[in-house]
């Protein structure tokens, strides 16, 4: 009699799909998601279905992560050029006949309204990682010059919209790939030194530079106002400085332990603007205090650390560069959001990962996590 071939059970099939998932990374994301749901319930108490929608967005991000994690890095690399090309074409289309809201042209209607710049947060590092993978072992200055062009085209189009927050995120993700590909320090230090000198000069000359009749030319007027408001929020406390001032008041009033869950007066009396989106960290700081803030910072630190650990163990140059850029995306998201709410960075439209309300950003985060899980799985397959 022939041997009987038993079909694998559903549990066995699921365990095969989950095999190779990075446990520490999943734990960090789960911790942040729980914190996000907790503070969204409090800060979004009078925002209708914000809490329910936030949970739904998290489930969507989890599904996207699961699907992308099943794709081997080689398949992801094959998609690099098409996704990047489509993203840039859509950015050009936005510049020509995009939808304008609040003075910015960032959206386009393709049956559904989308924001193409979100695509580039993943497509750009994917493209750059693939570019350097194909030239592994024979990198020349010309290759880095081409990489700068690949980076500069979408960043320039996004800044033109204008969208400073998204352009910073895309720029950080792209620069991290170029840096980890082996860019020499002598090419990095000059612009860094120039930037530091520029900031110092701006701080010294703040009263003159921020006068109403001064035109900075390189920045849009609203961007100039944001920088000047950062340097001195009290110059317009009920207008442009209101966001920063109220954010710092809320965080400071939380003290060491915080006022307690659902006890944030600045939050519930609606003094904090955008308390479920960009300024949700102020609501969190008020209710959970210094200790809660440290916990959140540590959770993000561990998330970035784990992403970098996955990058360090990745089997190919493409995987290492891509995982490193995903780590930089999470770091930039968290650092810029917490920095602007705390008054150490200009106010830009950057959400706090897994904490702030927003479907599009959550989809991007799901893609980034899926890529990291895919690379982690490929490492285990190579070892086995």
C-alpha positions as CSV (number, residue, x, y, z in Angstrom):
1,X,0.0,0.0,0.0
2,X,1.2,3.5,-0.8
3,X,2.0,5.9,1.9
4,X,-0.8,8.4,2.9
5,X,0.1,12.0,2.3
6,X,-1.4,14.1,5.0
7,X,-2.3,17.7,4.1
8,X,-0.9,20.3,6.5
9,X,-3.4,21.7,9.0
10,X,-4.4,25.3,9.0
11,X,-2.3,25.8,12.1
12,X,0.7,24.3,10.4
13,X,0.2,26.5,7.3
14,X,-0.1,29.6,9.5
15,X,3.0,28.7,11.5
16,X,4.9,28.4,8.2
17,X,3.8,31.9,7.1
18,X,4.8,33.3,10.5
19,X,8.1,31.6,10.6
20,X,11.0,34.0,10.5
21,X,8.9,37.0,11.8
22,X,11.1,39.1,14.1
23,X,9.7,38.7,17.6
24,X,11.4,41.7,19.2
25,X,10.4,44.0,16.4
26,X,6.8,42.8,16.6
27,X,6.8,43.3,20.4
28,X,8.0,46.9,20.0
29,X,5.3,47.7,17.4
30,X,2.6,46.0,19.6
31,X,3.7,48.1,22.6
32,X,3.5,51.4,20.6
33,X,0.1,50.3,19.1
34,X,-1.3,49.8,22.6
35,X,0.0,53.2,23.7
36,X,-1.5,54.7,20.5
37,X,-5.0,53.2,21.1
38,X,-4.9,54.3,24.8
39,X,-4.1,58.0,24.1
40,X,-6.4,58.0,21.0
41,X,-9.3,57.0,23.2
42,X,-8.6,59.9,25.5
43,X,-7.7,62.6,23.1
44,X,-10.3,61.6,20.5
45,X,-13.2,61.3,23.0
46,X,-15.2,64.0,21.1
47,X,-14.0,63.2,17.6
48,X,-16.7,60.7,16.7
49,X,-15.2,57.5,15.4
50,X,-11.5,58.4,15.6
51,X,-10.7,55.7,18.1
52,X,-12.5,53.0,16.1
53,X,-11.0,54.3,12.8
54,X,-7.5,54.3,14.4
55,X,-7.9,50.7,15.4
56,X,-9.1,49.8,11.9
57,X,-6.1,51.6,10.3
58,X,-3.8,49.6,12.6
59,X,-5.4,46.4,11.4
60,X,-5.0,47.5,7.8
61,X,-1.3,48.2,8.5
62,X,-0.9,44.8,10.1
63,X,-2.4,43.1,7.1
64,X,-0.1,45.0,4.7
65,X,2.9,44.1,6.9
66,X,1.9,40.4,6.8
67,X,1.5,40.4,3.0
68,X,4.7,42.3,2.2
69,X,6.6,40.0,4.7
70,X,5.8,37.0,2.5
71,X,7.7,38.6,-0.5
72,X,11.4,37.8,-0.7
73,X,13.8,40.8,-0.9
74,X,14.6,39.8,-4.5
75,X,11.0,40.4,-5.5
76,X,11.0,43.7,-3.7
77,X,14.1,44.8,-5.7
78,X,12.3,43.9,-9.0
79,X,9.6,46.3,-8.1
80,X,12.0,49.2,-7.3
81,X,12.1,50.9,-10.8
82,X,8.4,50.6,-11.6
83,X,7.2,51.9,-8.2
84,X,9.7,54.8,-8.3
85,X,8.8,55.7,-11.8
86,X,5.1,55.7,-11.1
87,X,5.7,57.8,-8.0
88,X,7.7,60.5,-9.8
89,X,5.1,60.6,-12.7
90,X,2.3,61.1,-10.2
91,X,4.3,63.9,-8.5
92,X,4.6,65.6,-11.8
93,X,0.9,65.1,-12.4
94,X,0.2,66.7,-9.0
95,X,2.3,69.7,-10.0
96,X,0.2,70.1,-13.2
97,X,-3.4,69.4,-12.2
98,X,-3.3,68.3,-8.6
99,X,-5.9,69.2,-5.9
100,X,-5.1,72.3,-3.8
101,X,-6.0,72.4,-0.1
102,X,-5.0,75.1,2.3
103,X,-2.5,76.6,-0.1
104,X,-0.7,73.3,-0.9
105,X,-1.1,71.1,-4.0
106,X,-0.4,67.6,-2.7
107,X,-3.3,65.4,-3.9
108,X,-4.6,64.0,-7.1
109,X,-7.9,62.4,-8.0
110,X,-7.5,59.0,-9.6
111,X,-11.0,57.8,-8.8
112,X,-9.9,58.1,-5.2
113,X,-7.9,61.0,-3.9
114,X,-4.3,60.0,-3.1
115,X,-1.2,61.8,-1.9
116,X,1.6,60.5,-4.2
117,X,4.4,61.8,-2.0
118,X,3.6,59.1,0.5
119,X,4.6,56.5,-2.1
120,X,8.1,58.0,-2.3
121,X,8.8,57.3,1.4
122,X,9.1,53.7,0.4
123,X,9.8,53.9,-3.3
124,X,12.9,56.1,-3.1
125,X,14.9,54.0,-0.6
126,X,13.8,50.9,-2.6
127,X,15.2,52.5,-5.8
128,X,18.4,53.7,-4.3
129,X,19.1,50.3,-2.6
130,X,18.5,48.5,-5.9
131,X,20.8,51.0,-7.7
132,X,23.7,50.4,-5.3
133,X,23.1,46.6,-5.2
134,X,23.7,46.5,-9.0
135,X,27.0,48.3,-8.6
136,X,28.3,46.5,-5.5
137,X,32.0,46.2,-5.4
138,X,32.6,48.8,-8.1
139,X,31.1,52.0,-6.7
140,X,32.5,55.2,-8.2
141,X,31.8,58.9,-7.5
142,X,29.6,58.9,-10.6
143,X,27.3,56.3,-9.0
144,X,26.8,58.5,-6.0
145,X,26.2,61.5,-8.2
146,X,23.4,59.5,-10.0
147,X,22.0,58.5,-6.6
148,X,21.8,62.2,-5.6
149,X,19.8,62.9,-8.8
150,X,17.5,60.0,-8.0
151,X,17.0,61.5,-4.6
152,X,16.8,65.1,-5.6
153,X,14.0,64.8,-8.3
154,X,11.2,63.6,-5.9
155,X,12.4,65.7,-3.0
156,X,12.4,68.8,-5.2
157,X,8.9,68.0,-6.5
158,X,7.5,67.4,-3.0
159,X,9.1,70.7,-1.6
160,X,7.5,72.5,-4.6
161,X,4.0,71.5,-3.4
162,X,5.0,72.7,-0.7
163,X,5.2,69.9,1.9
164,X,8.2,70.4,4.1
165,X,7.3,67.5,6.5
166,X,7.1,64.8,3.9
167,X,10.1,66.1,2.0
168,X,12.2,65.8,5.2
169,X,11.1,62.2,5.6
170,X,11.8,61.3,2.0
171,X,15.1,63.1,2.2
172,X,16.2,61.3,5.4
173,X,15.3,57.9,4.0
174,X,17.2,58.5,0.8
175,X,20.3,60.0,2.5
176,X,20.5,57.1,4.8
177,X,20.8,54.7,1.9
178,X,23.5,56.8,0.3
179,X,25.4,57.1,3.6
180,X,25.3,53.4,4.4
181,X,26.3,52.6,0.8
182,X,29.7,54.1,1.6
183,X,29.6,57.8,1.1
184,X,32.9,59.3,2.3
185,X,33.0,61.7,5.3
186,X,34.8,64.4,3.3
187,X,31.6,64.7,1.2
188,X,29.3,64.7,4.2
189,X,31.1,67.2,6.6
190,X,31.0,70.4,4.4
191,X,27.1,70.6,4.1
192,X,26.7,69.6,7.7
193,X,29.1,72.3,8.9
194,X,27.5,74.8,6.5
195,X,24.1,73.9,8.0
196,X,25.3,74.3,11.6
197,X,26.8,77.7,10.8
198,X,23.6,78.8,9.1
199,X,21.5,77.8,12.2
200,X,23.9,79.7,14.5
201,X,23.8,82.8,12.3
202,X,20.0,82.6,12.2
203,X,19.7,82.4,16.0
204,X,22.0,85.4,16.4
205,X,20.2,87.5,13.8
206,X,16.7,86.3,14.7
207,X,15.2,89.8,15.4
208,X,16.4,91.1,12.0
209,X,16.0,87.9,10.0
210,X,12.4,87.5,11.2
211,X,11.2,91.0,10.5
212,X,7.9,91.1,8.5
213,X,9.5,92.8,5.5
214,X,12.3,90.2,5.1
215,X,12.1,87.7,2.2
216,X,14.2,84.6,2.6
217,X,13.6,83.6,-1.0
218,X,14.7,79.9,-0.6
219,X,11.7,79.2,1.6
220,X,8.0,79.8,1.3
221,X,6.5,82.5,3.5
222,X,4.7,79.9,5.8
223,X,8.0,78.0,6.2
224,X,9.8,81.2,7.2
225,X,7.1,81.9,9.7
226,X,7.4,78.4,11.2
227,X,11.2,78.8,11.7
228,X,10.8,82.3,13.2
229,X,8.0,81.0,15.5
230,X,10.3,78.3,16.7
231,X,12.9,80.8,17.6
232,X,10.4,83.0,19.5
233,X,6.9,81.6,19.9
234,X,5.9,84.5,22.1
235,X,6.1,86.9,19.1
236,X,2.6,85.7,18.1
237,X,1.2,83.7,21.1
238,X,-2.4,83.6,19.8
239,X,-1.6,83.0,16.2
240,X,1.4,81.3,14.7
241,X,3.0,80.5,18.1
242,X,-0.2,79.0,19.6
243,X,0.6,75.4,18.6
244,X,4.1,75.4,20.2
245,X,3.1,77.2,23.3
246,X,0.1,75.0,24.1
247,X,2.1,71.9,23.3
248,X,4.8,72.9,25.8
249,X,2.2,73.9,28.4
250,X,0.5,70.5,28.1
251,X,3.8,68.5,28.4
252,X,5.0,70.7,31.3
253,X,1.8,70.4,33.2
254,X,2.0,66.6,33.1
255,X,4.9,66.8,35.6
256,X,6.7,63.6,36.5
257,X,3.9,61.1,36.7
258,X,1.2,62.9,34.6
259,X,-2.3,63.9,35.4
260,X,-3.7,60.4,34.7
261,X,-5.7,58.7,31.9
262,X,-8.6,60.9,30.7
263,X,-7.5,63.6,33.2
264,X,-5.7,66.0,30.8
265,X,-7.3,69.4,31.2
266,X,-5.3,71.0,28.3
267,X,-6.5,68.1,26.1
268,X,-10.1,67.8,27.2
269,X,-10.7,71.6,27.2
270,X,-9.4,71.7,23.6
271,X,-6.4,73.9,24.2
272,X,-4.1,71.5,22.3
273,X,-4.6,72.0,18.5
274,X,-4.5,68.8,16.3
275,X,-4.5,66.7,19.5
276,X,-5.3,63.5,17.7
277,X,-2.8,64.0,14.8
278,X,0.4,66.0,14.8
279,X,0.2,67.1,18.5
280,X,-0.9,63.9,20.1
281,X,2.4,63.6,22.0
282,X,1.4,66.8,23.9
283,X,-1.8,65.0,25.0
284,X,0.2,61.9,25.9
285,X,2.7,63.9,27.9
286,X,0.0,65.7,29.9
287,X,-1.7,62.5,30.9
288,X,1.3,60.2,31.4
289,X,4.0,62.7,32.4
290,X,7.8,62.5,32.2
291,X,7.8,58.8,33.0
292,X,5.3,58.0,30.2
293,X,7.3,60.1,27.8
294,X,10.5,58.2,28.6
295,X,8.6,54.9,28.1
296,X,7.5,56.0,24.7
297,X,10.9,57.3,23.7
298,X,12.5,54.0,24.8
299,X,9.9,52.0,22.8
300,X,10.9,54.0,19.7
301,X,14.5,53.6,20.5
302,X,14.1,49.9,20.7
303,X,12.1,49.8,17.4
304,X,14.9,51.7,15.6
305,X,17.6,49.5,17.3
306,X,15.9,46.3,16.2
307,X,15.5,47.6,12.6
308,X,19.2,48.4,12.5
309,X,20.0,45.0,13.9
310,X,18.0,43.4,11.1
311,X,20.0,45.5,8.7
312,X,23.3,44.5,10.2
313,X,22.4,40.8,9.7
314,X,20.9,41.1,6.3
315,X,22.4,38.7,3.7
316,X,22.7,41.2,0.8
317,X,23.7,44.8,0.2
318,X,20.2,45.6,-1.1
319,X,18.6,44.2,2.1
320,X,21.1,46.0,4.4
321,X,20.5,49.4,2.7
322,X,16.8,49.0,2.6
323,X,16.5,47.9,6.2
324,X,18.7,50.8,7.3
325,X,16.5,53.3,5.5
326,X,13.4,51.8,7.1
327,X,15.0,52.4,10.5
328,X,15.7,56.0,9.5
329,X,12.1,56.5,8.5
330,X,10.9,55.4,12.0
331,X,13.6,57.5,13.7
332,X,12.8,60.6,11.6
333,X,9.1,60.3,12.2
334,X,9.5,60.0,16.0
335,X,12.3,62.6,16.4
336,X,10.7,65.3,14.2
337,X,7.2,64.9,15.8
338,X,8.4,64.9,19.4
339,X,10.8,67.7,18.6
340,X,8.2,70.0,17.1
341,X,5.7,69.4,19.9
342,X,8.4,70.0,22.5
343,X,9.5,73.3,20.8
344,X,12.9,72.2,19.6
345,X,12.0,71.9,15.9
346,X,9.7,73.9,13.6
347,X,6.1,72.7,13.3
348,X,5.8,70.4,10.3
349,X,3.1,67.9,9.3
350,X,4.8,64.7,10.6
351,X,2.7,62.2,12.6
352,X,4.0,60.1,15.5
353,X,4.2,56.5,14.3
354,X,1.4,54.2,15.5
355,X,0.2,57.0,17.9
356,X,-1.2,59.8,15.6
357,X,-4.4,59.4,13.7
358,X,-4.1,59.0,9.9
359,X,-4.7,56.2,7.4
360,X,-2.1,57.1,4.8
361,X,0.8,57.3,7.2
362,X,-0.3,54.0,8.8
363,X,-0.2,52.3,5.4
364,X,3.3,53.6,4.9
365,X,4.3,52.3,8.3
366,X,2.8,48.9,7.5
367,X,4.8,48.7,4.3
368,X,8.0,49.6,6.2
369,X,7.4,46.9,8.8
370,X,6.6,44.4,6.1
371,X,9.9,45.1,4.4
372,X,11.8,44.7,7.7
373,X,10.0,41.4,8.4
374,X,10.8,40.2,4.8
375,X,14.5,40.9,5.3
376,X,14.4,39.2,8.7
377,X,12.8,36.1,7.2
378,X,15.3,36.0,4.3
379,X,18.2,36.0,6.9
380,X,16.7,33.0,8.7
381,X,16.2,31.1,5.4
382,X,19.8,31.7,4.4
383,X,21.0,30.5,7.8
384,X,18.9,27.4,7.6
